[in-house]
């Protein structure tokens, strides 16, 4: 798997003044236009760099999101499988040993249904 690490840092280029050495025959307006052109080129370069970083971060985020989705589906199916296995095991256990929970007889049901608490206790 290809991994790329990018370090970003700030240097003094961001703060420096762009000064063009005035050549013989250049008017001050032309010199100012060249300075503006250099600033625009620097801004364009920084913008391209930011787009690349944003694309890298977006790809990383999409990869992580897909991994989380697959992990949650795996967890869901494993929990469904485990609950099905538990139900099967309990049903089988109760069929083999029905005396674990004996059914009350009709007389016991009637006694439970119509019994009243004794107020003398």
Secondary structure per residue as TSV (DSSP state, phi and psi in degrees):
chain	resnum	aa	ss	phi	psi
A	1	X	-	360.0	130.7
A	2	X	-	-81.4	126.8
A	3	X	-	-123.4	138.7
A	4	X	-	-128.3	130.5
A	5	X	-	-110.9	131.1
A	6	X	-	-120.2	126.0
A	7	X	-	-105.4	132.6
A	8	X	-	-114.6	144.5
A	9	X	-	-146.8	160.0
A	10	X	-	-108.2	140.6
A	11	X	-	-126.5	-174.8
A	12	X	G	-77.2	-3.8
A	13	X	G	-62.4	-31.9
A	14	X	G	-67.3	-28.1
A	15	X	T	-99.3	-13.7
A	16	X	-	-75.5	154.0
A	17	X	-	-87.0	135.8
A	18	X	-	-87.6	109.4
A	19	X	-	-119.4	127.8
A	20	X	-	-98.4	128.5
A	21	X	-	-64.7	128.3
A	22	X	-	-72.8	125.4
A	23	X	-	-92.5	160.6
A	24	X	T	-65.8	130.9
A	25	X	T	94.0	-6.1
A	26	X	-	-89.1	133.3
A	27	X	-	-82.4	159.6
A	28	X	H	-59.4	-32.7
A	29	X	H	-68.4	-39.7
A	30	X	H	-66.8	-39.1
A	31	X	H	-63.0	-40.9
A	32	X	H	-65.0	-38.1
A	33	X	H	-64.6	-38.9
A	34	X	H	-66.1	-38.7
A	35	X	H	-64.0	-43.0
A	36	X	H	-64.2	-37.3
A	37	X	H	-63.7	-41.2
A	38	X	H	-65.3	-41.4
A	39	X	H	-63.5	-42.9
A	40	X	H	-64.0	-38.7
A	41	X	H	-64.3	-41.2
A	42	X	H	-64.2	-42.8
A	43	X	H	-63.3	-40.8
A	44	X	H	-63.7	-42.5
A	45	X	H	-62.8	-44.8
A	46	X	H	-63.3	-38.6
A	47	X	H	-64.2	-42.4
A	48	X	H	-62.2	-41.7
A	49	X	H	-62.8	-41.9
A	50	X	H	-65.9	-36.9
A	51	X	H	-63.3	-41.8
A	52	X	H	-62.6	-43.5
A	53	X	H	-64.0	-41.9
A	54	X	H	-63.5	-40.6
A	55	X	H	-64.8	-40.6
A	56	X	H	-63.5	-45.5
A	57	X	H	-64.9	-38.2
A	58	X	H	-64.8	-43.6
A	59	X	H	-61.8	-43.0
A	60	X	H	-62.1	-43.1
A	61	X	H	-64.4	-43.0
A	62	X	H	-65.0	-39.3
A	63	X	H	-63.9	-44.9
A	64	X	H	-63.5	-42.0
A	65	X	H	-62.5	-40.1
A	66	X	H	-68.4	-36.9
A	67	X	H	-65.0	-40.6
A	68	X	H	-64.6	-40.1
A	69	X	H	-63.6	-44.7
A	70	X	H	-65.8	-38.5
A	71	X	H	-64.8	-40.0
A	72	X	H	-67.3	-37.2
A	73	X	H	-66.3	-40.8
A	74	X	H	-61.4	-42.9
A	75	X	H	-63.3	-42.2
A	76	X	H	-61.6	-48.7
A	77	X	H	-68.0	-35.1
A	78	X	H	-68.0	-38.0
A	79	X	H	-67.4	-38.8
A	80	X	H	-64.2	-43.1
A	81	X	H	-63.0	-43.0
A	82	X	H	-66.0	-40.1
A	83	X	H	-67.0	-38.6
A	84	X	H	-62.4	-40.7
A	85	X	H	-65.5	-38.3
A	86	X	H	-65.2	-44.0
A	87	X	H	-61.5	-43.7
A	88	X	H	-61.8	-45.3
A	89	X	H	-64.0	-43.4
A	90	X	H	-66.7	-40.4
A	91	X	H	-62.5	-44.6
A	92	X	H	-64.7	-39.7
A	93	X	H	-64.1	-42.6
A	94	X	H	-73.5	-26.2
A	95	X	H	-73.2	-35.5
A	96	X	H	-74.9	-38.0
A	97	X	-	-122.1	76.1
A	98	X	G	-73.1	-15.0
A	99	X	G	-78.3	-3.7
A	100	X	G	-65.9	-39.7
A	101	X	G	-124.7	83.6
A	102	X	-	-68.7	144.5
A	103	X	-	-78.4	134.4
A	104	X	-	-69.0	149.2
A	105	X	-	-78.0	171.0
A	106	X	H	-61.2	-38.0
A	107	X	H	-65.2	-36.8
A	108	X	H	-68.4	-37.4
A	109	X	H	-61.3	-44.7
A	110	X	H	-63.9	-39.2
A	111	X	H	-66.7	-37.9
A	112	X	H	-70.7	-36.3
A	113	X	H	-73.3	-40.5
A	114	X	H	-106.3	11.6
A	115	X	-	-76.8	141.5
A	116	X	-	-116.0	147.8
A	117	X	-	-68.2	145.2
A	118	X	-	-84.0	115.9
A	119	X	T	-73.8	-11.1
A	120	X	T	-79.5	-14.6
A	121	X	-	-84.0	360.0
